[in-house]
Amino acid sequence: MAAERHHYFGAGTLVVWDVDVLREEVVRVYRATAPENPAVYDRSQLAEAEPALPGFTMPVEDLVSPVAPGFSRACRPKGRRYKLHHM
């Protein structure tokens, strides 16, 4: 993951989300300004994407819950870590 983040930041990405749905159920928000020091949000918090998406927030609960509203269990691949990046 660190190598991928390095590549994204080298290409100009401002923020990378690492959503851990398998173990810790947290979102780590990495920023190009501090790529080794992510902000960590647990399922009771709102994750944000500053400065890439000013004002954008998302409840971590919506990302780590077993089935997101409006989706069936079949829509979530097993054993997968999700990343959100914005260039």
KENU-33695 format. One record per atom (N, C-alpha, C, O): residue in one letter; atom name; x, y, z. Coordinates in Angstrom, 1 decimal, decimal comma. Example, Ala and Ser with C-alpha at 12.3 -4.5 7.8 and 13.67 -1.06 7.14 Angstrom:
BEGIN
<site r="A" a="N" x="13,2" y="-5,7" z="7,8"/>
<site r="A" a="CA" x="12,3" y="-4,5" z="7,8"/>
<site r="A" a="C" x="13,2" y="-3,3" z="7,8"/>
<site r="A" a="O" x="14,2" y="-3,3" z="8,5"/>
<site r="S" a="N" x="12,8" y="-2,2" z="7,1"/>
<site r="S" a="CA" x="13,7" y="-1,1" z="7,1"/>
<site r="S" a="C" x="12,9" y="0,0" z="7,9"/>
<site r="S" a="O" x="13,4" y="1,1" z="8,0"/>
***
This chain:
BEGIN
<site r="M" a="N" x="0,8" y="-1,2" z="0,0"/>
<site r="M" a="CA" x="0,0" y="0,0" z="0,0"/>
<site r="M" a="C" x="0,9" y="1,3" z="0,0"/>
<site r="M" a="O" x="0,5" y="2,2" z="-0,7"/>
<site r="A" a="N" x="2,0" y="1,3" z="0,7"/>
<site r="A" a="CA" x="2,8" y="2,5" z="0,8"/>
<site r="A" a="C" x="3,3" y="2,8" z="-0,6"/>
<site r="A" a="O" x="3,4" y="4,0" z="-0,9"/>
<site r="A" a="N" x="3,7" y="1,8" z="-1,4"/>
<site r="A" a="CA" x="4,2" y="2,1" z="-2,7"/>
<site r="A" a="C" x="3,2" y="2,6" z="-3,6"/>
<site r="A" a="O" x="3,4" y="3,5" z="-4,4"/>
<site r="E" a="N" x="1,9" y="2,1" z="-3,5"/>
<site r="E" a="CA" x="0,8" y="2,7" z="-4,3"/>
<site r="E" a="C" x="0,6" y="4,1" z="-3,9"/>
<site r="E" a="O" x="0,4" y="5,0" z="-4,8"/>
<site r="R" a="N" x="0,5" y="4,4" z="-2,6"/>
<site r="R" a="CA" x="0,3" y="5,8" z="-2,2"/>
<site r="R" a="C" x="1,4" y="6,7" z="-2,7"/>
<site r="R" a="O" x="1,1" y="7,8" z="-3,2"/>
<site r="H" a="N" x="2,6" y="6,3" z="-2,6"/>
<site r="H" a="CA" x="3,8" y="7,0" z="-3,2"/>
<site r="H" a="C" x="3,6" y="7,4" z="-4,6"/>
<site r="H" a="O" x="3,8" y="8,5" z="-5,1"/>
<site r="H" a="N" x="3,1" y="6,4" z="-5,4"/>
<site r="H" a="CA" x="2,8" y="6,6" z="-6,8"/>
<site r="H" a="C" x="1,7" y="7,6" z="-7,0"/>
<site r="H" a="O" x="1,8" y="8,5" z="-7,8"/>
<site r="Y" a="N" x="0,6" y="7,5" z="-6,3"/>
<site r="Y" a="CA" x="-0,5" y="8,4" z="-6,4"/>
<site r="Y" a="C" x="-0,1" y="9,8" z="-6,0"/>
<site r="Y" a="O" x="-0,4" y="10,8" z="-6,8"/>
<site r="F" a="N" x="0,7" y="10,0" z="-4,9"/>
<site r="F" a="CA" x="1,1" y="11,3" z="-4,5"/>
<site r="F" a="C" x="2,1" y="11,9" z="-5,5"/>
<site r="F" a="O" x="2,1" y="13,1" z="-5,8"/>
<site r="G" a="N" x="2,9" y="11,0" z="-6,1"/>
<site r="G" a="CA" x="3,9" y="11,5" z="-7,2"/>
<site r="G" a="C" x="3,2" y="12,0" z="-8,4"/>
<site r="G" a="O" x="3,7" y="12,8" z="-9,1"/>
<site r="A" a="N" x="2,0" y="11,5" z="-8,6"/>
<site r="A" a="CA" x="1,2" y="11,9" z="-9,8"/>
<site r="A" a="C" x="0,3" y="13,1" z="-9,5"/>
<site r="A" a="O" x="-0,4" y="13,5" z="-10,4"/>
<site r="G" a="N" x="0,4" y="13,6" z="-8,3"/>
<site r="G" a="CA" x="-0,4" y="14,8" z="-7,9"/>
<site r="G" a="C" x="-1,6" y="14,6" z="-7,1"/>
<site r="G" a="O" x="-2,4" y="15,5" z="-6,9"/>
<site r="T" a="N" x="-1,9" y="13,3" z="-6,7"/>
<site r="T" a="CA" x="-3,1" y="13,1" z="-5,9"/>
<site r="T" a="C" x="-2,9" y="13,8" z="-4,5"/>
<site r="T" a="O" x="-1,8" y="13,8" z="-4,0"/>
<site r="L" a="N" x="-3,9" y="14,4" z="-4,0"/>
<site r="L" a="CA" x="-3,9" y="15,1" z="-2,7"/>
<site r="L" a="C" x="-4,2" y="14,2" z="-1,5"/>
<site r="L" a="O" x="-3,6" y="14,4" z="-0,5"/>
<site r="V" a="N" x="-5,2" y="13,3" z="-1,7"/>
<site r="V" a="CA" x="-5,7" y="12,5" z="-0,6"/>
<site r="V" a="C" x="-5,9" y="11,1" z="-1,1"/>
<site r="V" a="O" x="-6,4" y="10,8" z="-2,2"/>
<site r="V" a="N" x="-5,5" y="10,1" z="-0,2"/>
<site r="V" a="CA" x="-5,8" y="8,7" z="-0,5"/>
<site r="V" a="C" x="-6,5" y="8,1" z="0,7"/>
<site r="V" a="O" x="-6,1" y="8,3" z="1,9"/>
<site r="W" a="N" x="-7,6" y="7,5" z="0,5"/>
<site r="W" a="CA" x="-8,4" y="6,8" z="1,6"/>
<site r="W" a="C" x="-8,0" y="5,3" z="1,5"/>
<site r="W" a="O" x="-8,0" y="4,7" z="0,4"/>
<site r="D" a="N" x="-7,7" y="4,7" z="2,7"/>
<site r="D" a="CA" x="-7,6" y="3,3" z="2,8"/>
<site r="D" a="C" x="-8,7" y="2,8" z="3,7"/>
<site r="D" a="O" x="-8,6" y="3,1" z="4,9"/>
<site r="V" a="N" x="-9,6" y="2,1" z="3,2"/>
<site r="V" a="CA" x="-10,8" y="1,7" z="4,0"/>
<site r="V" a="C" x="-10,6" y="0,2" z="4,4"/>
<site r="V" a="O" x="-10,6" y="-0,7" z="3,5"/>
<site r="D" a="N" x="-10,4" y="0,0" z="5,7"/>
<site r="D" a="CA" x="-10,1" y="-1,4" z="6,2"/>
<site r="D" a="C" x="-11,4" y="-2,0" z="6,6"/>
<site r="D" a="O" x="-11,9" y="-1,7" z="7,7"/>
<site r="V" a="N" x="-12,0" y="-2,8" z="5,8"/>
<site r="V" a="CA" x="-13,3" y="-3,5" z="6,2"/>
<site r="V" a="C" x="-13,1" y="-4,8" z="6,8"/>
<site r="V" a="O" x="-14,1" y="-5,5" z="7,2"/>
<site r="L" a="N" x="-11,9" y="-5,3" z="6,8"/>
<site r="L" a="CA" x="-11,6" y="-6,7" z="7,2"/>
<site r="L" a="C" x="-11,2" y="-6,8" z="8,7"/>
<site r="L" a="O" x="-11,7" y="-7,8" z="9,3"/>
<site r="R" a="N" x="-10,4" y="-5,9" z="9,2"/>
<site r="R" a="CA" x="-9,9" y="-6,1" z="10,5"/>
<site r="R" a="C" x="-10,4" y="-5,0" z="11,5"/>
<site r="R" a="O" x="-11,2" y="-5,2" z="12,4"/>
<site r="E" a="N" x="-9,8" y="-3,8" z="11,3"/>
<site r="E" a="CA" x="-10,0" y="-2,7" z="12,2"/>
<site r="E" a="C" x="-11,3" y="-1,9" z="12,0"/>
<site r="E" a="O" x="-11,7" y="-1,2" z="12,9"/>
<site r="E" a="N" x="-11,9" y="-2,0" z="10,8"/>
<site r="E" a="CA" x="-13,1" y="-1,2" z="10,4"/>
<site r="E" a="C" x="-12,8" y="0,3" z="10,6"/>
<site r="E" a="O" x="-13,6" y="1,0" z="11,4"/>
<site r="V" a="N" x="-11,8" y="0,8" z="10,0"/>
<site r="V" a="CA" x="-11,4" y="2,2" z="10,1"/>
<site r="V" a="C" x="-11,1" y="2,7" z="8,7"/>
<site r="V" a="O" x="-11,0" y="1,9" z="7,7"/>
<site r="V" a="N" x="-11,1" y="4,0" z="8,5"/>
<site r="V" a="CA" x="-10,7" y="4,7" z="7,3"/>
<site r="V" a="C" x="-9,4" y="5,4" z="7,7"/>
<site r="V" a="O" x="-9,4" y="6,3" z="8,6"/>
<site r="R" a="N" x="-8,3" y="5,2" z="6,9"/>
<site r="R" a="CA" x="-7,1" y="6,0" z="7,1"/>
<site r="R" a="C" x="-7,1" y="7,0" z="5,9"/>
<site r="R" a="O" x="-7,1" y="6,6" z="4,8"/>
<site r="V" a="N" x="-6,9" y="8,2" z="6,3"/>
<site r="V" a="CA" x="-6,9" y="9,3" z="5,2"/>
<site r="V" a="C" x="-5,5" y="9,8" z="5,2"/>
<site r="V" a="O" x="-5,0" y="10,5" z="6,1"/>
<site r="Y" a="N" x="-4,8" y="9,5" z="4,1"/>
<site r="Y" a="CA" x="-3,4" y="9,9" z="3,9"/>
<site r="Y" a="C" x="-3,4" y="11,2" z="3,0"/>
<site r="Y" a="O" x="-4,2" y="11,3" z="2,0"/>
<site r="R" a="N" x="-2,6" y="12,1" z="3,3"/>
<site r="R" a="CA" x="-2,5" y="13,4" z="2,5"/>
<site r="R" a="C" x="-1,1" y="13,5" z="2,0"/>
<site r="R" a="O" x="-0,1" y="13,1" z="2,6"/>
<site r="A" a="N" x="-1,0" y="14,1" z="0,8"/>
<site r="A" a="CA" x="0,3" y="14,3" z="0,2"/>
<site r="A" a="C" x="1,2" y="15,1" z="1,1"/>
<site r="A" a="O" x="2,5" y="15,0" z="1,0"/>
<site r="T" a="N" x="0,7" y="16,0" z="1,9"/>
<site r="T" a="CA" x="1,5" y="16,9" z="2,8"/>
<site r="T" a="C" x="2,1" y="16,1" z="4,0"/>
<site r="T" a="O" x="3,0" y="16,6" z="4,6"/>
<site r="A" a="N" x="1,5" y="14,9" z="4,3"/>
<site r="A" a="CA" x="2,0" y="14,1" z="5,4"/>
<site r="A" a="C" x="1,7" y="12,6" z="5,1"/>
<site r="A" a="O" x="0,9" y="12,0" z="5,7"/>
<site r="P" a="N" x="2,4" y="12,1" z="4,0"/>
<site r="P" a="CA" x="2,0" y="10,8" z="3,5"/>
<site r="P" a="C" x="2,2" y="9,6" z="4,5"/>
<site r="P" a="O" x="1,7" y="8,5" z="4,3"/>
<site r="E" a="N" x="3,0" y="9,8" z="5,5"/>
<site r="E" a="CA" x="3,2" y="8,7" z="6,5"/>
<site r="E" a="C" x="2,4" y="8,8" z="7,8"/>
<site r="E" a="O" x="2,6" y="8,0" z="8,7"/>
<site r="N" a="N" x="1,6" y="9,9" z="7,9"/>
<site r="N" a="CA" x="0,8" y="10,1" z="9,1"/>
<site r="N" a="C" x="-0,6" y="10,3" z="8,8"/>
<site r="N" a="O" x="-1,1" y="11,4" z="8,7"/>
<site r="P" a="N" x="-1,3" y="9,2" z="8,6"/>
<site r="P" a="CA" x="-2,8" y="9,3" z="8,2"/>
<site r="P" a="C" x="-3,6" y="9,7" z="9,4"/>
<site r="P" a="O" x="-3,3" y="9,5" z="10,6"/>
<site r="A" a="N" x="-4,7" y="10,4" z="9,1"/>
<site r="A" a="CA" x="-5,8" y="10,6" z="10,1"/>
<site r="A" a="C" x="-6,6" y="9,3" z="10,1"/>
<site r="A" a="O" x="-6,9" y="8,7" z="9,0"/>
<site r="V" a="N" x="-6,9" y="8,8" z="11,2"/>
<site r="V" a="CA" x="-7,7" y="7,5" z="11,3"/>
<site r="V" a="C" x="-9,0" y="7,8" z="11,9"/>
<site r="V" a="O" x="-9,2" y="8,4" z="13,0"/>
<site r="Y" a="N" x="-10,1" y="7,3" z="11,2"/>
<site r="Y" a="CA" x="-11,4" y="7,5" z="11,6"/>
<site r="Y" a="C" x="-12,1" y="6,1" z="11,8"/>
<site r="Y" a="O" x="-12,0" y="5,2" z="11,0"/>
<site r="D" a="N" x="-12,7" y="6,0" z="13,0"/>
<site r="D" a="CA" x="-13,4" y="4,7" z="13,3"/>
<site r="D" a="C" x="-14,9" y="4,8" z="12,9"/>
<site r="D" a="O" x="-15,3" y="5,8" z="12,4"/>
<site r="R" a="N" x="-15,6" y="3,7" z="13,0"/>
<site r="R" a="CA" x="-17,0" y="3,6" z="12,5"/>
<site r="R" a="C" x="-17,9" y="4,6" z="13,1"/>
<site r="R" a="O" x="-19,0" y="4,8" z="12,6"/>
<site r="S" a="N" x="-17,6" y="5,3" z="14,2"/>
<site r="S" a="CA" x="-18,5" y="6,3" z="14,9"/>
<site r="S" a="C" x="-18,2" y="7,7" z="14,4"/>
<site r="S" a="O" x="-18,8" y="8,6" z="14,8"/>
<site r="Q" a="N" x="-17,3" y="7,8" z="13,4"/>
<site r="Q" a="CA" x="-16,8" y="9,2" z="13,0"/>
<site r="Q" a="C" x="-17,2" y="9,4" z="11,5"/>
<site r="Q" a="O" x="-17,5" y="8,5" z="10,7"/>
<site r="L" a="N" x="-17,0" y="10,7" z="11,1"/>
<site r="L" a="CA" x="-17,1" y="11,1" z="9,7"/>
<site r="L" a="C" x="-15,7" y="11,2" z="9,2"/>
<site r="L" a="O" x="-14,9" y="12,0" z="9,7"/>
<site r="A" a="N" x="-15,4" y="10,5" z="8,1"/>
<site r="A" a="CA" x="-14,1" y="10,7" z="7,4"/>
<site r="A" a="C" x="-14,3" y="11,9" z="6,4"/>
<site r="A" a="O" x="-15,4" y="12,1" z="5,9"/>
<site r="E" a="N" x="-13,2" y="12,6" z="6,2"/>
<site r="E" a="CA" x="-13,2" y="13,7" z="5,3"/>
<site r="E" a="C" x="-12,1" y="13,6" z="4,3"/>
<site r="E" a="O" x="-11,2" y="12,8" z="4,5"/>
<site r="A" a="N" x="-12,1" y="14,4" z="3,3"/>
<site r="A" a="CA" x="-11,1" y="14,3" z="2,2"/>
<site r="A" a="C" x="-10,5" y="15,7" z="1,9"/>
<site r="A" a="O" x="-10,1" y="16,0" z="0,8"/>
<site r="E" a="N" x="-10,3" y="16,5" z="2,9"/>
<site r="E" a="CA" x="-9,6" y="17,8" z="2,7"/>
<site r="E" a="C" x="-8,1" y="17,6" z="2,4"/>
<site r="E" a="O" x="-7,6" y="16,6" z="2,9"/>
<site r="P" a="N" x="-7,5" y="18,3" z="1,5"/>
<site r="P" a="CA" x="-8,0" y="19,5" z="0,8"/>
<site r="P" a="C" x="-8,6" y="19,1" z="-0,6"/>
<site r="P" a="O" x="-9,0" y="20,0" z="-1,4"/>
<site r="A" a="N" x="-8,6" y="17,8" z="-1,0"/>
<site r="A" a="CA" x="-9,0" y="17,4" z="-2,3"/>
<site r="A" a="C" x="-10,5" y="17,7" z="-2,5"/>
<site r="A" a="O" x="-10,9" y="18,2" z="-3,6"/>
<site r="L" a="N" x="-11,3" y="17,4" z="-1,6"/>
<site r="L" a="CA" x="-12,8" y="17,6" z="-1,7"/>
<site r="L" a="C" x="-13,3" y="18,4" z="-0,5"/>
<site r="L" a="O" x="-13,8" y="17,9" z="0,5"/>
<site r="P" a="N" x="-13,1" y="19,8" z="-0,5"/>
<site r="P" a="CA" x="-13,5" y="20,6" z="0,6"/>
<site r="P" a="C" x="-15,0" y="20,4" z="1,0"/>
<site r="P" a="O" x="-15,9" y="20,4" z="0,1"/>
<site r="G" a="N" x="-15,2" y="20,2" z="2,3"/>
<site r="G" a="CA" x="-16,5" y="20,0" z="2,8"/>
<site r="G" a="C" x="-17,1" y="18,6" z="2,7"/>
<site r="G" a="O" x="-18,2" y="18,3" z="3,2"/>
<site r="F" a="N" x="-16,4" y="17,7" z="1,9"/>
<site r="F" a="CA" x="-16,9" y="16,3" z="1,8"/>
<site r="F" a="C" x="-16,7" y="15,5" z="3,0"/>
<site r="F" a="O" x="-15,6" y="15,5" z="3,6"/>
<site r="T" a="N" x="-17,7" y="14,8" z="3,5"/>
<site r="T" a="CA" x="-17,6" y="13,9" z="4,6"/>
<site r="T" a="C" x="-18,4" y="12,7" z="4,3"/>
<site r="T" a="O" x="-19,3" y="12,7" z="3,5"/>
<site r="M" a="N" x="-18,0" y="11,5" z="4,9"/>
<site r="M" a="CA" x="-18,8" y="10,3" z="4,8"/>
<site r="M" a="C" x="-18,7" y="9,5" z="6,1"/>
<site r="M" a="O" x="-17,6" y="9,4" z="6,7"/>
<site r="P" a="N" x="-19,9" y="9,1" z="6,6"/>
<site r="P" a="CA" x="-19,8" y="8,3" z="7,8"/>
<site r="P" a="C" x="-19,0" y="7,0" z="7,6"/>
<site r="P" a="O" x="-19,3" y="6,2" z="6,6"/>
<site r="V" a="N" x="-18,1" y="6,7" z="8,4"/>
<site r="V" a="CA" x="-17,3" y="5,5" z="8,3"/>
<site r="V" a="C" x="-18,2" y="4,3" z="8,4"/>
<site r="V" a="O" x="-18,0" y="3,3" z="7,7"/>
<site r="E" a="N" x="-19,2" y="4,3" z="9,2"/>
<site r="E" a="CA" x="-20,2" y="3,3" z="9,3"/>
<site r="E" a="C" x="-20,7" y="2,8" z="8,0"/>
<site r="E" a="O" x="-20,9" y="1,6" z="7,8"/>
<site r="D" a="N" x="-21,0" y="3,8" z="7,1"/>
<site r="D" a="CA" x="-21,5" y="3,4" z="5,8"/>
<site r="D" a="C" x="-20,5" y="2,6" z="4,9"/>
<site r="D" a="O" x="-20,9" y="1,9" z="4,1"/>
<site r="L" a="N" x="-19,2" y="2,8" z="5,2"/>
<site r="L" a="CA" x="-18,2" y="2,1" z="4,4"/>
<site r="L" a="C" x="-17,9" y="0,7" z="5,0"/>
<site r="L" a="O" x="-17,5" y="-0,2" z="4,2"/>
<site r="V" a="N" x="-18,0" y="0,6" z="6,3"/>
<site r="V" a="CA" x="-17,5" y="-0,7" z="6,9"/>
<site r="V" a="C" x="-18,7" y="-1,6" z="7,3"/>
<site r="V" a="O" x="-18,4" y="-2,7" z="7,8"/>
<site r="S" a="N" x="-19,9" y="-1,1" z="7,2"/>
<site r="S" a="CA" x="-21,0" y="-2,0" z="7,6"/>
<site r="S" a="C" x="-21,1" y="-3,2" z="6,6"/>
<site r="S" a="O" x="-20,6" y="-3,1" z="5,5"/>
<site r="P" a="N" x="-21,6" y="-4,3" z="7,1"/>
<site r="P" a="CA" x="-21,7" y="-5,5" z="6,3"/>
<site r="P" a="C" x="-22,3" y="-5,3" z="4,9"/>
<site r="P" a="O" x="-21,8" y="-5,9" z="4,0"/>
<site r="V" a="N" x="-23,4" y="-4,6" z="4,9"/>
<site r="V" a="CA" x="-24,0" y="-4,3" z="3,6"/>
<site r="V" a="C" x="-24,4" y="-2,8" z="3,6"/>
<site r="V" a="O" x="-25,2" y="-2,4" z="4,4"/>
<site r="A" a="N" x="-23,9" y="-2,1" z="2,6"/>
<site r="A" a="CA" x="-24,3" y="-0,7" z="2,5"/>
<site r="A" a="C" x="-25,7" y="-0,6" z="2,1"/>
<site r="A" a="O" x="-26,2" y="-1,4" z="1,4"/>
<site r="P" a="N" x="-26,4" y="0,5" z="2,5"/>
<site r="P" a="CA" x="-27,8" y="0,7" z="2,2"/>
<site r="P" a="C" x="-28,0" y="0,7" z="0,6"/>
<site r="P" a="O" x="-27,3" y="1,3" z="-0,1"/>
<site r="G" a="N" x="-29,0" y="-0,1" z="0,2"/>
<site r="G" a="CA" x="-29,3" y="-0,1" z="-1,2"/>
<site r="G" a="C" x="-28,5" y="-1,2" z="-2,0"/>
<site r="G" a="O" x="-28,7" y="-1,3" z="-3,2"/>
<site r="F" a="N" x="-27,6" y="-1,9" z="-1,3"/>
<site r="F" a="CA" x="-26,8" y="-2,9" z="-2,0"/>
<site r="F" a="C" x="-27,0" y="-4,3" z="-1,4"/>
<site r="F" a="O" x="-27,3" y="-4,4" z="-0,2"/>
<site r="S" a="N" x="-26,9" y="-5,3" z="-2,2"/>
<site r="S" a="CA" x="-27,0" y="-6,7" z="-1,6"/>
<site r="S" a="C" x="-25,6" y="-7,1" z="-1,1"/>
<site r="S" a="O" x="-24,6" y="-6,5" z="-1,5"/>
<site r="R" a="N" x="-25,5" y="-8,1" z="-0,4"/>
<site r="R" a="CA" x="-24,3" y="-8,7" z="0,1"/>
<site r="R" a="C" x="-23,4" y="-9,1" z="-1,0"/>
<site r="R" a="O" x="-22,2" y="-9,1" z="-0,9"/>
<site r="A" a="N" x="-24,0" y="-9,5" z="-2,1"/>
<site r="A" a="CA" x="-23,2" y="-10,0" z="-3,3"/>
<site r="A" a="C" x="-22,4" y="-8,9" z="-3,9"/>
<site r="A" a="O" x="-21,5" y="-9,1" z="-4,7"/>
<site r="C" a="N" x="-22,8" y="-7,6" z="-3,7"/>
<site r="C" a="CA" x="-22,1" y="-6,5" z="-4,3"/>
<site r="C" a="C" x="-20,7" y="-6,2" z="-3,6"/>
<site r="C" a="O" x="-19,9" y="-5,5" z="-4,2"/>
<site r="R" a="N" x="-20,5" y="-6,7" z="-2,4"/>
<site r="R" a="CA" x="-19,2" y="-6,4" z="-1,7"/>
<site r="R" a="C" x="-18,3" y="-7,6" z="-1,9"/>
<site r="R" a="O" x="-18,5" y="-8,7" z="-1,4"/>
<site r="P" a="N" x="-17,2" y="-7,4" z="-2,7"/>
<site r="P" a="CA" x="-16,2" y="-8,5" z="-2,8"/>
<site r="P" a="C" x="-15,6" y="-8,9" z="-1,5"/>
<site r="P" a="O" x="-15,3" y="-8,1" z="-0,6"/>
<site r="K" a="N" x="-15,5" y="-10,2" z="-1,3"/>
<site r="K" a="CA" x="-14,9" y="-10,7" z="0,0"/>
<site r="K" a="C" x="-13,4" y="-10,4" z="0,0"/>
<site r="K" a="O" x="-12,7" y="-10,6" z="-1,1"/>
<site r="G" a="N" x="-12,9" y="-10,1" z="1,1"/>
<site r="G" a="CA" x="-11,4" y="-9,9" z="1,3"/>
<site r="G" a="C" x="-10,8" y="-8,8" z="0,5"/>
<site r="G" a="O" x="-9,6" y="-8,9" z="0,1"/>
<site r="R" a="N" x="-11,5" y="-7,7" z="0,3"/>
<site r="R" a="CA" x="-11,0" y="-6,6" z="-0,6"/>
<site r="R" a="C" x="-10,8" y="-5,4" z="0,3"/>
<site r="R" a="O" x="-11,7" y="-5,1" z="1,1"/>
<site r="R" a="N" x="-9,8" y="-4,6" z="0,1"/>
<site r="R" a="CA" x="-9,6" y="-3,3" z="0,7"/>
<site r="R" a="C" x="-9,9" y="-2,3" z="-0,4"/>
<site r="R" a="O" x="-9,4" y="-2,4" z="-1,5"/>
<site r="Y" a="N" x="-10,6" y="-1,3" z="0,0"/>
<site r="Y" a="CA" x="-11,0" y="-0,3" z="-1,0"/>
<site r="Y" a="C" x="-10,2" y="1,0" z="-0,8"/>
<site r="Y" a="O" x="-9,8" y="1,3" z="0,3"/>
<site r="K" a="N" x="-9,9" y="1,7" z="-1,9"/>
<site r="K" a="CA" x="-9,2" y="2,9" z="-1,9"/>
<site r="K" a="C" x="-10,0" y="4,0" z="-2,7"/>
<site r="K" a="O" x="-10,6" y="3,6" z="-3,7"/>
<site r="L" a="N" x="-10,0" y="5,2" z="-2,2"/>
<site r="L" a="CA" x="-10,6" y="6,3" z="-2,9"/>
<site r="L" a="C" x="-9,5" y="7,3" z="-3,1"/>
<site r="L" a="O" x="-8,9" y="7,8" z="-2,1"/>
<site r="H" a="N" x="-9,2" y="7,6" z="-4,3"/>
<site r="H" a="CA" x="-8,2" y="8,7" z="-4,6"/>
<site r="H" a="C" x="-8,8" y="9,7" z="-5,6"/>
<site r="H" a="O" x="-9,6" y="9,4" z="-6,4"/>
<site r="H" a="N" x="-8,3" y="10,9" z="-5,4"/>
<site r="H" a="CA" x="-8,8" y="12,0" z="-6,2"/>
<site r="H" a="C" x="-7,6" y="12,7" z="-6,8"/>
<site r="H" a="O" x="-6,8" y="13,2" z="-6,0"/>
<site r="M" a="N" x="-7,6" y="12,9" z="-8,1"/>
<site r="M" a="CA" x="-6,5" y="13,7" z="-8,7"/>
<site r="M" a="C" x="-7,0" y="15,0" z="-9,1"/>
<site r="M" a="O" x="-6,2" y="15,8" z="-9,6"/>
***
